[in-house]
Amino acid sequence: MTGSIVIIRQAAGQDWPLIYPIYAAIIAAGETYAFPEDQSLDEARPWWMEEPPGQTVVAESDGMIVGSAKMGPNRPGRGSHVATASFLVDPARQGQGTGRALGEYVLDWCRREGFTSIQFNAVVESNAPAVHLWQSLGFRIIGTVPESFDHPRHGLVGMHVMFRYL
Protein backbone atom coordinates (compact mmCIF):
# COMPACT_ATOMS: atom_id res chain seq x y z
CA MET A 1 0.00 0.00 0.00
CA THR A 2 1.27 3.45 -0.86
CA GLY A 3 -0.02 5.18 2.25
CA SER A 4 -2.33 7.40 0.23
CA ILE A 5 -5.72 7.96 1.77
CA VAL A 6 -8.63 6.52 -0.19
CA ILE A 7 -11.92 8.38 0.07
CA ILE A 8 -15.10 6.63 -1.06
CA ARG A 9 -18.03 8.80 -2.14
CA GLN A 10 -21.19 8.45 -4.19
CA ALA A 11 -20.51 8.88 -7.89
CA ALA A 12 -22.07 11.87 -9.62
CA GLY A 13 -22.94 12.09 -13.31
CA GLN A 14 -19.84 14.15 -14.03
CA ASP A 15 -17.67 11.33 -12.63
CA TRP A 16 -18.59 8.89 -15.41
CA PRO A 17 -16.07 10.29 -17.97
CA LEU A 18 -13.37 9.84 -15.29
CA ILE A 19 -14.50 6.29 -14.40
CA TYR A 20 -14.82 5.24 -18.04
CA PRO A 21 -11.06 4.96 -18.82
CA ILE A 22 -10.67 2.53 -15.91
CA TYR A 23 -13.77 0.61 -17.03
CA ALA A 24 -12.58 0.51 -20.66
CA ALA A 25 -9.07 -0.69 -19.71
CA ILE A 26 -10.42 -3.51 -17.53
CA ILE A 27 -12.99 -4.63 -20.09
CA ALA A 28 -10.35 -4.49 -22.87
CA ALA A 29 -8.00 -6.68 -20.82
CA GLY A 30 -10.74 -9.33 -20.90
CA GLU A 31 -9.74 -11.03 -17.65
CA THR A 32 -12.53 -10.23 -15.20
CA TYR A 33 -15.86 -9.17 -16.74
CA ALA A 34 -18.10 -10.71 -19.38
CA PHE A 35 -19.27 -7.27 -20.50
CA PRO A 36 -19.47 -6.20 -24.15
CA GLU A 37 -16.11 -5.03 -25.48
CA ASP A 38 -15.34 -1.81 -27.37
CA GLN A 39 -18.19 0.15 -25.82
CA SER A 40 -18.26 3.90 -26.27
CA LEU A 41 -18.55 6.24 -23.30
CA ASP A 42 -22.34 6.42 -23.77
CA GLU A 43 -22.80 2.68 -24.45
CA ALA A 44 -20.85 1.69 -21.32
CA ARG A 45 -22.58 4.08 -18.92
CA PRO A 46 -25.67 1.93 -18.16
CA TRP A 47 -23.43 -1.09 -17.59
CA TRP A 48 -21.75 0.69 -14.65
CA MET A 49 -23.73 3.66 -13.35
CA GLU A 50 -26.44 2.15 -11.11
CA GLU A 51 -29.85 3.68 -10.66
CA PRO A 52 -31.67 3.57 -7.28
CA PRO A 53 -32.13 1.48 -5.27
CA GLY A 54 -28.56 0.69 -6.27
CA GLN A 55 -25.60 3.02 -6.06
CA THR A 56 -22.27 3.64 -7.75
CA VAL A 57 -19.35 5.03 -5.80
CA VAL A 58 -15.87 6.21 -6.65
CA ALA A 59 -12.61 5.79 -4.77
CA GLU A 60 -10.47 8.93 -4.79
CA SER A 61 -6.83 9.21 -3.83
CA ASP A 62 -4.54 12.17 -4.32
CA GLY A 63 -7.41 14.01 -6.04
CA MET A 64 -7.89 11.32 -8.70
CA ILE A 65 -10.51 8.63 -9.22
CA VAL A 66 -8.65 5.34 -8.76
CA GLY A 67 -11.56 2.93 -8.56
CA SER A 68 -15.30 2.45 -8.48
CA ALA A 69 -17.93 0.03 -7.26
CA LYS A 70 -21.58 -0.49 -8.04
CA MET A 71 -24.01 -2.26 -5.77
CA GLY A 72 -27.67 -2.98 -5.25
CA PRO A 73 -30.16 -5.82 -5.11
CA ASN A 74 -29.00 -9.04 -6.75
CA ARG A 75 -32.55 -9.75 -7.95
CA PRO A 76 -35.85 -7.87 -7.86
CA GLY A 77 -38.88 -8.74 -5.79
CA ARG A 78 -38.46 -11.74 -3.52
CA GLY A 79 -34.71 -11.76 -4.16
CA SER A 80 -34.15 -8.11 -3.31
CA HIS A 81 -32.93 -8.82 0.24
CA VAL A 82 -29.66 -10.17 -1.23
CA ALA A 83 -27.18 -7.59 -2.50
CA THR A 84 -24.59 -7.83 -5.24
CA ALA A 85 -21.69 -5.62 -6.28
CA SER A 86 -19.00 -5.16 -8.92
CA PHE A 87 -15.65 -3.43 -8.63
CA LEU A 88 -13.10 -1.59 -10.76
CA VAL A 89 -9.62 -0.56 -9.67
CA ASP A 90 -7.30 1.42 -11.92
CA PRO A 91 -4.75 -1.15 -13.15
CA ALA A 92 -1.92 1.20 -12.09
CA ARG A 93 -3.32 1.21 -8.52
CA GLN A 94 -4.08 -2.48 -8.02
CA GLY A 95 -2.55 -4.08 -4.94
CA GLN A 96 -2.55 -0.79 -3.01
CA GLY A 97 -5.70 -1.24 -0.89
CA THR A 98 -8.26 0.44 -3.15
CA GLY A 99 -10.21 -2.78 -3.73
CA ARG A 100 -10.29 -3.54 -0.01
CA ALA A 101 -11.49 0.00 0.78
CA LEU A 102 -14.26 -0.34 -1.82
CA GLY A 103 -15.20 -3.81 -0.55
CA GLU A 104 -15.46 -2.63 3.05
CA TYR A 105 -17.54 0.37 1.95
CA VAL A 106 -19.90 -1.89 0.00
CA LEU A 107 -20.38 -4.25 2.94
CA ASP A 108 -21.19 -1.31 5.24
CA TRP A 109 -23.58 0.21 2.67
CA CYS A 110 -25.37 -3.11 2.21
CA ARG A 111 -25.83 -3.48 5.97
CA ARG A 112 -27.17 0.09 6.28
CA GLU A 113 -29.59 -0.54 3.41
CA GLY A 114 -31.01 -3.61 5.17
CA PHE A 115 -29.69 -6.40 2.95
CA THR A 116 -29.32 -9.72 4.75
CA SER A 117 -26.51 -11.11 2.60
CA ILE A 118 -24.42 -10.38 -0.47
CA GLN A 119 -23.70 -12.60 -3.46
CA PHE A 120 -21.16 -12.17 -6.22
CA ASN A 121 -22.49 -14.04 -9.24
CA ALA A 122 -19.37 -14.28 -11.39
CA VAL A 123 -15.87 -14.01 -9.89
CA VAL A 124 -13.47 -15.39 -12.49
CA GLU A 125 -11.62 -18.23 -10.76
CA SER A 126 -8.25 -17.26 -12.28
CA ASN A 127 -8.54 -13.78 -10.69
CA ALA A 128 -6.61 -14.91 -7.60
CA PRO A 129 -6.22 -11.42 -6.07
CA ALA A 130 -9.99 -10.85 -6.14
CA VAL A 131 -10.81 -14.34 -4.82
CA HIS A 132 -8.30 -13.84 -1.99
CA LEU A 133 -9.66 -10.36 -1.16
CA TRP A 134 -13.28 -11.50 -1.03
CA GLN A 135 -12.39 -14.52 1.10
CA SER A 136 -10.47 -12.24 3.50
CA LEU A 137 -13.65 -10.14 3.78
CA GLY A 138 -15.72 -13.18 4.79
CA PHE A 139 -17.02 -14.45 1.45
CA ARG A 140 -16.99 -18.13 0.66
CA ILE A 141 -17.18 -19.88 -2.67
CA ILE A 142 -20.53 -21.67 -2.80
CA GLY A 143 -20.15 -23.00 -6.32
CA THR A 144 -18.21 -22.67 -9.54
CA VAL A 145 -19.74 -22.69 -12.99
CA PRO A 146 -17.16 -24.62 -15.04
CA GLU A 147 -15.67 -23.19 -18.22
CA SER A 148 -18.09 -20.25 -18.17
CA PHE A 149 -15.56 -17.49 -18.89
CA ASP A 150 -13.33 -17.28 -21.97
CA HIS A 151 -10.10 -15.89 -20.55
CA PRO A 152 -7.65 -14.41 -23.10
CA ARG A 153 -4.64 -16.25 -21.59
CA HIS A 154 -6.07 -19.26 -19.72
CA GLY A 155 -8.84 -20.26 -22.11
CA LEU A 156 -12.10 -21.48 -20.62
CA VAL A 157 -12.10 -21.04 -16.84
CA GLY A 158 -14.82 -21.20 -14.22
CA MET A 159 -16.67 -18.41 -12.50
CA HIS A 160 -17.22 -18.62 -8.76
CA VAL A 161 -20.43 -17.70 -7.00
CA MET A 162 -19.30 -16.11 -3.74
CA PHE A 163 -21.53 -15.36 -0.75
CA ARG A 164 -21.56 -13.98 2.77
CA TYR A 165 -24.17 -13.09 5.34
CA LEU A 166 -24.26 -9.52 6.55
N, C-alpha and C positions, 0 to 999 in steps of 0.2 A: 504494500500500500504506500502511496506517495505522501500521505499525511495531509493531503488536501481535504478540506471539508466538503462533503456532499450535501446539498440541500435538495429536498424533494418537495415539489409543489405541483398543484394542479396545472395541467397544460392549458394554455389559451390558444385561440385560433391562430394568432400570429406566431406561435411556436412551431406549427407544422412545417414551414419551410426550413426550419433549423433541425427538426427531427428527421425529416425526409432523407438527407444524405446518409445518416446512420442506418435508417431503414433500408435504403437502396443498396448500401454496401453489404449488409447482412443477407438480404435476399439474393443479391448477385453472387455471393459466395456459395450459396446453395447448400449449406451444411446444417441448417437448423429449422427452417420454416418451409412448409409446403404451400407457400403463397405464390401467386402469379409473378413471373419474372418480367423485367423490363417495363414496369409500370411508370407512368408519368407521375408528377407531383399530384395532380388532381385524381388520377386513377387510384393511387395508393392511399389517399387520405381516408376513405371509409374503411379500409382494412386495418387502420391503426387508431384513428381518433374515435373513441367510444362516445356514444350518446348515453344520457341517463336512462336507466339507473346505474350504468357503468361509469367509469371515469378513466381518463388518461392523465398520467403525471409525467413530469420531466425530472431528471436528476441534473443539477447544476453544480459545477465546480470551477473555481477560478473564473467565474462570469460566463462560462460556456455550458451549453447543453451537452452532456456526456452520456446520457442514457434516457430511457423512457420505459414506462410500463403501462399496460392497459388492463383493466379488471372489471368484473361485473358478474352477473349470474351466469352459471354454466349452461343452464337451460331455462326456458320460460316456465310459467305456471307452476306445476307441482315439483319442478326441479330447481326452482329459483332460490332455494335455501342453500344451495351449493354454489360456491364462487368458482371462478377460473381467472387466469391471468396469463399475460404474455410479456416478454421482456426484451429490450434492446440495450446493448451497451456498445458505445463507440469502440470499434476494434482496437484503436490505439490506447484505450483506457481499460481494456479487459484485464482481470487479475489484480485490480487496484481497490476493490471493495465496493464499486458502484452497484454491481448486481446484488450483493448482499444488502446494501442499503435499500435498494428498490424492493427486494424480497421482504425485508422486515417491514417496510412501509405498507406494502400490499397486505401482509398478514394483519397488521394493526387496523387498516382501513376495513378489511373484511369483517373483523370482529366488531368494530364500531357500527357497521352497517347491518349487523344481525345475522350474517351467514353462519351456518353451523359447521361447515367444512369447506375445503377448497380442493379442487381436482384440476390437475394439468392433464389434458387429453392427449398430448403428443410431444413428449420429450424424446428427441432423437437419441437412441441408446449410445451412439458413438460420441455424443457431446458430453464427455466425461466431466469437464468442469461444471456444467450445469447440473448433471445428475448428482455430483458430490455436494454442490451448494444446496440443492433442494433437500437432500438427505440430511445435511447438517442443520437445516431449518425445520426438521421434523417430518418431512414427507417420506412416504415409503412407496416403493414400486408395487402396485397391486396387479399388474399385468403388462405384458408386452405384446404388441401386435407385430408378428414376424414379417420381415421384408416389406414393410409398409412405407419406407422412405427410400428414395433413390438418391443416395449420397454421391457427390461427384468424385470422391476418392475411394470410398469403401464399397461402392455398389449398393445393393439392396440391404438395408439394415432395419432393425425393428424400431418401433416407437413405444416408449413406456407411457403407461397411464400412472400418474403419481398422485397421492392423496394424503391429506392430513385433516384431522379434526381441529376445530378452532376452540 
